[in-house]
């Protein structure tokens, strides 16, 4: 999710860049007319929602139960007011700001050692042994309770395992400059030693954390500590396992691959494993300038282009230039061998990236698995619908790029109570994640929509002229092309998703879209429409930005069939905007100065309080404030009103766009809770089960520091967390922080 302001990104480093040239309808083509009877389609959960907006009992939002009685305090229970804290102000300071009455401290930062044998981090570019250190760009994470005898526990609140994604690394012109002594090499070929550091800081950390005498710390030499990197051996699972598309020199039978890349959002399975989404993996690979012809311009070229790899395009870090060793060669995905199946080169290597990966945090002896049934694209988080005995599970996911799609996976297996505490967690994952139906969303003009199955038996897929799908493995490996084939709706960068535990509605952050226009003038631009109604000019310092610059949050309500539903209804929960922006065209949610935000990205519901935590990854508003995290009390689909936006057209006349906005937030239902450091993204959030401890990640602080200033800390745009007294040196480091309330209460009350 790095650098959300898509205007500033080179093409190989842009999660926001669109590679979708399909003629599928965007919202602008399906939503010109808006439902007048919309309100009758909305289900009623008013009593439960009303309870959330006031004082609630300790049991009010626990467990995700739809029963309204859960909102009623039990006899003898202490009541507390959610969002009772004083909202924090905007900040450009080089510190993490939290409300009065709260304390934030650093827990685990880039380079921290996981083993007693690994030296303390010097933070001067000379450090090595990164396979046994914290990776970079801490992102999504989940917490797994740990009992005193080392067994899984849902009750323990002072000991656990944190599973943390390490998305990428702060870079400028190929090199990860804070990682190397003088900023690293910015020309090709690059030294193998630099590349080895960089591949090692990608991936996932599993670390033990413990609270002792009211202080949280990670346990440096815990037997549970482990790392997955860009070179770790990982199994291929699901429909694509053993398929011809997965054959490489490394795995001639197509059953495994090396490494996980650009790990962003997360998910926690109901059976206690960790899910990690591989997002912007395509930019790490390179193709030769004549590779299309070498492949005979076959259908693999169509797939590669659709996933952002045209021939001759530079790679993000030049890892292919490290030498002749196979670990460097695998980043060159040109057809170089003479085999017909790719078993003598890495022409198929990129097909092994772009999945949801499952890890058992309690057992590092078990191989991680890439769950191909959930589709291959720029994954963010994976959010589970409510687990109901006798029903299948549903997982909601977004593809983070302009004009990409929203997906749902429904398991073939049905849930039982015993599945929550299995003796073999990864085998349970096989059961629920390897077989099922993958769907893509199509949004309709009447405020409803359909989940369209991506199956080789779907006539639209079987007969798709642009790409000839061979089998179901081909469909999931090329899920974007399958979405094109069935006419899925192009969306504005679907990032994290979250399921409201109170009513089961699903929220998707749509971060921004620089291609949105009132009157498009190029083929890549999209017109304004009901669900994406804003196109405006935003000024950041001396820079002018256009489009839907500040993003919004969409929410979806499934049909009566719940997880298995093939239809849904939707509306816009909130629009990001500056408080002073035009209230008729931009600040449609009427945000105040204590609430305004831009580019929503991370989104997590607290299972303890039901608070919806919204995190930002912004490049549009950072002249006014650093990125932030807000606490919101969610309502329900359809709780707001219809608005009509009137735009003046170039040739005269007006363009009227109807849209539906959720109930406007008040100072009691949306507050700014945290502001991060300069250059950072606030991302990743998890709480202890009692809601009294929160873990949050501060990613890439100071990332816009110029490479020329690498040895002059006075010119760093951030010196955090060194300036907060954590660790050696002043080079900025991504880090996990711990937030607690000074009175011992629950976070957000």
DRENKOL-103648 format. One record per residue (C-alpha): x negated, y, z; residue in one letter. Coordinates in steps of 0.001 Angstrom, whole numbers, padded with zeros to 6 digits, always signed. Example, Ala and Ser with C-alpha at 12.3 -4.5 7.8 and 13.67 -1.06 7.14 Angstrom:
BEGIN
-012300-004500+007800a
-013670-001060+007140s
This chain:
BEGIN
+000000+000000+000000x
-003049+002173-000251x
-002661+005707-001624x
+001056+005952-002070x
+000849+009173-004060x
+000817+007518-007464x
-000334+010653-009297x
-003862+010284-007960x
-004559+006658-008779x
-006765+005135-011455x
-004915+002396-013296x
-006733-000518-011679x
-005954+000653-008144x
-002331+001700-008412x
+000394-000330-006804x
+002787+002216-008216x
+001810+001856-011872x
+004493+000293-014038x
+003726-002572-016383x
+007394-003153-017131x
+008164-002321-020755x
+011329-004425-020863x
+014548-002741-022030x
+016370-003716-018829x
+018776-001217-017411x
+017489+001179-014801x
+019879+002701-012304x
+020327+005623-014686x
+021970+003409-017274x
+024304+001502-014965x
+025344+004121-012467x
+026557+007079-014521x
+030039+006371-013238x
+030453+005813-009552x
+033011+003820-007680x
+035940+005799-006341x
+037251+002835-004417x
+033912+002122-002776x
+035029+002499+000794x
+037383-000457+000550x
+034455-002763-000177x
+032651-001955+003056x
+032992-004322+005969x
+033621-002937+009434x
+031032-003148+012195x
+031894+000226+013642x
+032134-000854+017243x
+028720-002509+017170x
+027160+000449+015363x
+028704+002894+017800x
+027150+001012+020660x
+023692+001379+019124x
+024067+005133+018845x
+024652+005577+022555x
+023283+003989+025697x
+022932+000234+025415x
+022305-002630+027764x
+019104-004611+027776x
+020802-007346+025798x
+022367-005021+023247x
+020339-005815+020153x
+018579-009052+021001x
+018675-012148+018835x
+020381-010712+015789x
+023869-011849+016870x
+026747-010298+014954x
+029087-010582+017939x
+030166-007113+019064x
+030089-008325+022656x
+026312-008209+022465x
+026578-004425+022571x
+028220-004417+025980x
+025894-004188+029009x
+026182-007216+031243x
+026997-006879+034904x
+023998-005652+036844x
+022007-004788+033702x
+020075-001536+033581x
+021152+000800+030812x
+018764+002999+028910x
+019068+005511+026127x
+017422+004568+022883x
+015278+007319+021346x
+015149+009051+024702x
+011595+010281+024071x
+010682+013816+022998x
+009971+013861+019258x
+006345+014568+018391x
+005478+017507+016175x
+003786+017353+012804x
+000023+017144+013104x
-003109+017491+010993x
-005394+016666+013932x
-007907+013840+013877x
-006124+011837+016524x
-003132+009540+016941x
-000249+011472+018505x
+002471+009687+020507x
+005259+011135+022677x
+004720+012384+026204x
+004943+009459+028587x
+003263+007025+026180x
-000328+005839+025833x
-002029+004613+022662x
-005377+002815+022784x
-007547+001079+020188x
-007562-002723+020284x
-009293-004103+017192x
-011148-002207+014455x
-013018-002919+011240x
-016208-004852+012024x
-015302-005986+015533x
-016868-009425+016111x
-014751-012557+016523x
-017608-014659+017907x
-020039-014209+020771x
-022836-014955+018324x
-021901-012030+016075x
-023601-008746+016967x
-021657-005691+018065x
-020666-003447+015191x
-023178-000664+014548x
-020941+001141+012025x
-023829+002546+010011x
-023636+000374+006900x
-026246-002166+008035x
-023826-004697+009541x
-023535-008219+008109x
-021663-011457+008959x
-018298-010037+007945x
-016757-013504+007739x
-016795-013346+011543x
-015670-009752+011933x
-012461-007808+011615x
-011631-007048+008013x
-010725-003655+006613x
-007447-001827+005979x
-005380-003395+008746x
-001830-003706+007387x
+001194-005820+008295x
+000951-008079+011335x
+002930-010472+013521x
+002582-011616+017141x
+002803-015207+018384x
+003209-015868+022092x
+000664-018105+023779x
+001213-019955+027036x
-001460-020551+029652x
-002110-024024+028241x
-002514-022670+024704x
+000883-023728+023379x
+003364-021615+021411x
+005701-019577+023573x
+008534-017135+022961x
+008595-016114+026627x
+005031-014956+027295x
+004566-011170+026992x
+000952-010733+028116x
-000903-013172+025856x
-000603-014048+022212x
-002105-014359+018780x
-002067-011400+016407x
-002058-012271+012713x
-003251-009170+010846x
-003454-008481+007120x
-006574-006806+005731x
-005387-005215+002513x
-008421-003653+000887x
-011306-001307+001608x
-011944+002423+001351x
-013631+002922-001993x
-014858+005480-004445x
-016055+004487-007915x
-016320+000715-007340x
-018106+000807-003984x
-016605+000389-000516x
-018555+003371+000656x
-018109+003288+004451x
-019256-000344+004449x
-022708+000287+002964x
-025747+002232+004131x
-025725+004977+001517x
-022208+004428+000252x
-023048+001505-002001x
-023734+001101-005695x
-021341+002845-008067x
-022653+001441-011346x
-022716-002060-012808x
-024136-004519-012077x
-023580-004293-008363x
-025788-006017-005756x
-024541-009407-004587x
-025037-008431-000929x
-022600-005542-001287x
-020030-007697-003042x
-020306-010383-000360x
-019437-007825+002311x
-016463-006602+000344x
-014966-010005-000388x
-015296-010886+003293x
-013400-007855+004603x
-010302-008740+002555x
-007759-011274+003788x
-006323-012078+007219x
-007435-012079+010861x
-006010-014314+013569x
-007120-013057+016994x
-006161-013815+020561x
-004995-010780+022548x
-004437-010624+026282x
-003230-008161+028870x
-005378-008004+031994x
-004802-005460+034766x
-002491-003413+032531x
-005047-003254+029723x
-004738-005079+026417x
-007864-006397+024715x
-008713-008937+022080x
-010569-012051+023231x
-013809-011945+021297x
-014811-015588+021544x
-011384-017239+021575x
-011154-020660+019961x
-008052-019375+018156x
-009897-016576+016340x
-010272-017091+012612x
-010518-015297+009267x
-009258-015934+005778x
-011147-014005+003100x
-011135-013552-000659x
-013150-016789-000940x
-011336-019115+001470x
-010016-022414+000132x
-006196-022285-000062x
-003617-024804-001279x
-001118-024166-004048x
+002347-025304-002939x
+005747-025379-004555x
+006729-025613-008243x
+003388-024372-009580x
+001261-026932-007726x
-000632-029004-010291x
+000845-027074-013200x
-001229-026297-016279x
-001073-022593-015431x
-003086-023220-012253x
-005970-025185-013795x
-009392-023568-013331x
-013007-024600-013181x
-012672-024537-009387x
-009510-026668-009335x
-009218-028802-012429x
-006006-030375-011123x
-004417-027000-010295x
-003750-027728-006624x
-005880-025085-004913x
-007450-021679-005354x
-009932-019456-003580x
-008930-016591-001405x
-006153-014150-000729x
-006219-010516-001827x
-004565-007225-001032x
-002512-008625+001832x
+000149-006073+002729x
+003504-006763+004343x
+004229-009813+006451x
+006939-012135+007667x
+007412-014378+010657x
+009120-017653+009933x
+011822-018963+012282x
+009549-021982+012895x
+006596-019897+014058x
+004191-019409+011151x
+002789-016287+009508x
+003698-015094+006020x
+001467-012620+004189x
+002227-010873+000888x
-000426-010489-001798x
+000159-007091-003391x
-002293-005390-005793x
-004490-008332-006725x
-004556-007754-010491x
-007110-004927-010391x
-009870-007155-009026x
-010170-009109-012275x
-011728-008195-015617x
-011158-009337-019190x
-013579-008915-022082x
-012843-006494-024895x
-012055-009320-027353x
-010213-011648-025020x
-006842-011339-026771x
-008326-012826-029916x
-010275-015448-027953x
-006935-016615-026542x
-005437-016643-030010x
-003046-013919-028887x
-001018-016649-027227x
+001656-016132-024583x
-000963-015810-021827x
-001774-012383-023291x
+001859-011359-022798x
+001678-012478-019172x
-001629-010734-018498x
-000394-007449-019902x
+002844-007688-017940x
+000792-008100-014770x
-001525-005198-015502x
-004599-006773-017109x
-005289-005611-020643x
-008498-006655-022340x
-011487-004394-021711x
-009934-002865-018596x
-012430-002196-015782x
-012085-004095-012523x
-011618-002369-009200x
-014969-003238-007614x
-017049-004936-010311x
-017287-008153-008294x
-017801-010089-011517x
-021227-008447-011860x
-022809-009972-008742x
-024680-012727-010563x
-024246-016162-012094x
-022888-017835-008976x
-019383-019202-009395x
-018023-016946-006646x
-018750-013947-008883x
-017867-015589-012190x
-014311-016266-011047x
-013477-012528-011245x
-013962-012594-015032x
-010752-014103-016392x
-011768-014039-020047x
-011469-017230-022086x
-015126-018232-022163x
-014975-022037-022251x
-014124-024486-024997x
-011536-026543-023127x
-007903-026419-024154x
-006654-026325-020543x
-008978-023816-018866x
-010863-026363-016765x
-014238-024953-017809x
-013673-021253-017069x
-011426-018878-015112x
-008933-017823-017797x
-006098-018942-015446x
-007626-017619-012229x
-005271-014661-011874x
-002308-017059-011833x
-003507-018103-008385x
-002863-014638-006925x
+000352-012767-006181x
+002203-014991-003749x
+003513-015223-000235x
+000908-017161+001704x
+001794-019179+004814x
-000636-019623+007712x
-000245-021516+010997x
-001734-019062+013520x
-001891-021725+016230x
-003849-024289+014217x
-006725-023069+012091x
-007455-026637+011000x
-004376-026534+008776x
-004875-025222+005288x
-003075-022034+004328x
-000610-022437+001468x
+000562-020174-001323x
+004334-020632-001608x
+004860-020297-005340x
+008628-020920-005201x
+009004-017355-003865x
+007622-015923-007103x
+004477-014142-008226x
+004373-010346-008200x
+003080-007468-006048x
+004466-008790-002778x
+005048-006680+000276x
+006900-008163+003249x
+009125-011237+003440x
+012200-010712+005641x
+014412-013563+006798x
+018160-013348+006942x
+019786-014777+010045x
+019001-018469+010604x
+022372-020211+010967x
+022608-023967+011646x
+023975-025796+008631x
+023142-022960+006224x
+020088-022333+004032x
+017572-019628+004838x
+017261-016428+002809x
+014067-014419+002329x
+014126-010862+000928x
+011157-009428-000953x
+010165-006448-003100x
+007720-005975-005980x
+005787-002796-005250x
+005434-000961-008543x
+007508+001530-010441x
+010345-000106-012341x
+009944-003509-010707x
+012494-005682-008977x
+013984-006831-005678x
+014102-010593-005043x
+015751-013125-002761x
+014777-016761-002160x
+017356-019203-000800x
+016035-022499+000556x
+017376-025840-000613x
+017117-027154+002948x
+019612-026118+005604x
+018635-024904+009051x
+018947-026879+012274x
+018240-025813+015845x
+015388-028330+016005x
+013604-026537+013150x
+012770-023661+015510x
+010348-025831+017516x
+008807-028315+015088x
+005880-030553+015903x
+004379-029757+012493x
+004933-026143+011457x
+003350-026330+008010x
+005419-029386+007091x
+008499-027408+008078x
+007234-024708+005758x
+007033-027282+002979x
+010689-028083+003577x
+012007-024529+003536x
+009602-022698+001224x
+008765-025135-001576x
+012266-025926-002822x
+015120-023520-003375x
+016423-020852-005706x
+014709-017582-006555x
+017018-014686-007381x
+016511-011160-008687x
+018834-008233-008016x
+021032-006444-010511x
+022709-003288-009176x
+026075-002311-010607x
+027790+001035-011128x
+030552+000219-008662x
+028279+000021-005631x
+027999-003742-005821x
+025507-006080-007356x
+024573-009641-008191x
+021743-011977-007355x
+020757-013614-010658x
+019009-016950-010424x
+015581-017198-012042x
+015782-020741-013364x
+014510-022453-016476x
+018112-023576-016974x
+019324-019978-017192x
+020040-019473-020922x
+018641-015947-020848x
+015304-017314-019613x
+015254-020427-021764x
+015828-018373-024916x
+013760-015290-024026x
+012033-014127-027199x
+009243-012129-025547x
+007791-015050-023588x
+008409-018778-024036x
+008851-020271-020571x
+007735-023898-020408x
+009188-024998-017078x
+010212-023784-013611x
+006577-023338-012618x
+006186-020938-015529x
+009281-019056-014311x
+007953-018482-010782x
+004394-017725-011921x
+005805-015156-014342x
+008694-013956-012199x
+008411-010423-013590x
+008982-011684-017114x
+011860-013850-015889x
+013380-010760-014275x
+013027-008949-017593x
+014768-011819-019347x
+017878-011776-017151x
+018277-008002-017142x
+017338-007252-013532x
+017560-003638-012377x
+014364-001601-012441x
+013695-000082-009033x
+011515+002687-007612x
+008663+000791-005977x
+010362-001650-003581x
+007986-002020-000660x
+008830-003407+002781x
+012154-004967+003629x
+013754-005495+007020x
+016918-007144+008304x
+019010-005280+010876x
+019414-007732+013787x
+022745-006163+014719x
+024638-006760+011492x
+022309-008609+009101x
+022098-005827+006505x
+018870-005644+004520x
+016820-002453+004166x
+014293-001781+001387x
+011867+001130+001336x
+011572+002733-002113x
+008459+004798-001636x
+008492+007333-004493x
+008590+007665-008272x
+006651+010255-010234x
+008463+009175-013408x
+011919+010331-012309x
+013255+013254-014384x
+016552+015042-014927x
+015863+014835-018651x
+013186+012270-019534x
+010768+013296-022269x
+008591+010152-022470x
+009341+006435-022655x
+007958+005841-019166x
+010197+008406-017479x
+013555+007533-015943x
+016618+009735-015719x
+018305+010660-012477x
+021190+008413-011454x
+023443+007626-008536x
+020997+005501-006560x
+017970+007579-007570x
+019605+010982-007885x
+016705+013313-007215x
+014202+014841-009596x
+012436+017937-008350x
+009140+019758-008112x
+007089+019526-004969x
+004052+021690-004265x
+001193+020266-002238x
-001386+022990-001787x
-002242+024026-005342x
-000932+020786-006845x
+002511+020451-008384x
+004186+017050-008292x
+007389+016074-010044x
+009885+013257-009775x
+011399+011602-006731x
+008345+012630-004763x
+009474+011738-001240x
+011232+008403-001745x
+014236+006867-000004x
+015517+003772+001815x
+018108+001489+000262x
+020293-000893+002243x
+022211-003954+001110x
+025119-005869+002607x
+025499-009466+001487x
+028845-010874+000388x
+030929-013197+002619x
+028692-016190+001859x
+025814-014575+003789x
+022394-015993+002925x
+023846-017864-000043x
+025819-014900-001370x
+025542-014130-005059x
+027048-010645-004668x
+026303-007673-002446x
+027153-004011-001845x
+024629-001224-001315x
+024030+002435-000499x
+021148+004801+000294x
+020351+004869+004009x
+018115+007970+004026x
+016210+010213+001646x
+012722+011403+002531x
+012327+015178+002234x
+010843+018261+003821x
+013347+019876+006132x
+013162+023177+004225x
+013838+021562+000840x
+016989+022340-001128x
+019823+020663+000841x
+021936+020209-002283x
+019336+018501-004467x
+016466+017246-002285x
+017140+017100+001465x
+020312+015105+001011x
+020049+013499+004464x
+019788+016959+006069x
+016577+016139+007920x
+015289+018604+010501x
+011717+019539+011333x
+011609+016838+014021x
+012634+014158+011534x
+011456+015027+008049x
+009226+012515+006322x
+007949+011487+002902x
+007202+008163+001192x
+008700+005510+003482x
+006678+002317+003307x
+006550+000037+006352x
+009898-000817+007915x
+010402-003077+010941x
+013409-003687+013174x
+012695-004233+016846x
+014239-007524+017995x
+014296-006134+021545x
+016043-002788+021001x
+017338-002858+017423x
+015414+000343+016622x
+014443+000644+012963x
+010817+001784+012803x
+009880+003578+009560x
+006240+004183+008599x
+004919+006422+005851x
+002172+006202+003248x
+002316+009665+001812x
+000325+011833-000556x
+002955+014520-001123x
+003390+016010+002341x
-000106+015580+003786x
-000923+019256+003448x
+001624+019756+006235x
+001216+016627+008347x
-000627+013350+008473x
+001321+010149+007860x
+003729+009139+010588x
+006125+006671+012159x
+009752+007419+013003x
+012319+005671+015170x
+015812+005381+013708x
+019116+004003+014932x
+020653+002279+011918x
+024307+002423+010988x
+025977+000312+008344x
+026477+000306+004603x
+029140+002850+003666x
+029070+004908+006869x
+028249+008161+005050x
+029753+010153+002223x
+029812+010730-001494x
+027760+013668-002784x
+027661+015231-006225x
+024397+016756-007439x
+024663+019324-010223x
+021574+019829-012374x
+021166+022519-015013x
+020225+021013-018362x
+017576+022530-020616x
+020002+023178-023457x
+022630+024554-021116x
+025429+022992-019173x
+025124+020743-016164x
+024446+017126-015394x
+026571+015899-012485x
+025267+012898-010545x
+027352+011242-007870x
+025529+009464-005092x
+026333+007963-001705x
+024286+008846+001340x
+024418+007147+004704x
+025564+009046+007739x
+023277+012027+008273x
+020843+011415+011119x
+021029+013570+014223x
+018277+014443+016717x
+019575+011498+018723x
+019407+008939+015903x
+016136+009778+014093x
+012942+011055+015697x
+009282+011260+014826x
+007467+008950+017242x
+003857+008925+016025x
+001552+010883+013731x
-001687+009352+012545x
-005092+010667+011572x
-006137+012500+008366x
-006146+010304+005283x
-004512+007375+007028x
-001458+005284+006312x
+000567+004156+009327x
+001472+000543+008679x
+002254-002736+010380x
+004184-003039+013598x
+005048-005776+016051x
+006265-005797+019652x
+006095-008198+022550x
+009413-009970+023059x
+010341-007686+025959x
+009815-004583+023804x
+007329-003095+026270x
+004174-003308+024158x
+003846-002265+020539x
+000976-002938+018140x
+000567-000555+015166x
-002109-000272+012490x
-003877+002898+011387x
-005151+002148+007897x
-007974+003854+005974x
-008425+007010+008125x
-010628+009517+006327x
-010371+007667+003021x
-010578+010854+000966x
-014083+011586+002268x
-016361+012189-000701x
-019033+009592-001339x
-021635+012378-001432x
-020909+013042+002253x
-021326+009461+003427x
-024287+010293+005683x
-022904+013576+007026x
-020233+012872+009682x
-019452+016567+009940x
-017949+016310+006465x
-015856+013211+007087x
-012160+013983+006849x
-011742+011729+009900x
-014094+010357+012536x
-011447+008205+014206x
-011613+005990+016255x
-015203+006883+017145x
-014066+010339+018219x
-011597+008624+020561x
-014422+006812+022309x
-014066+003478+020546x
-017214+001813+019251x
-020396+003071+017721x
-020899+005681+015045x
-018547+008187+013457x
-017659+006435+010224x
-013861+006069+010250x
-012476+002568+010711x
-009072+001023+010173x
-007823-000277+013491x
-004980-001833+015450x
-003712+000258+018343x
-001621-000716+021367x
+001201+001552+022558x
+002791+001279+025991x
+005152+003430+027987x
+003591+004841+031134x
+006571+003897+033290x
+006472+000311+032036x
+009705+000633+030070x
+010607-000459+026586x
+009113+001346+023608x
+011444+003887+022055x
+013680+004439+025084x
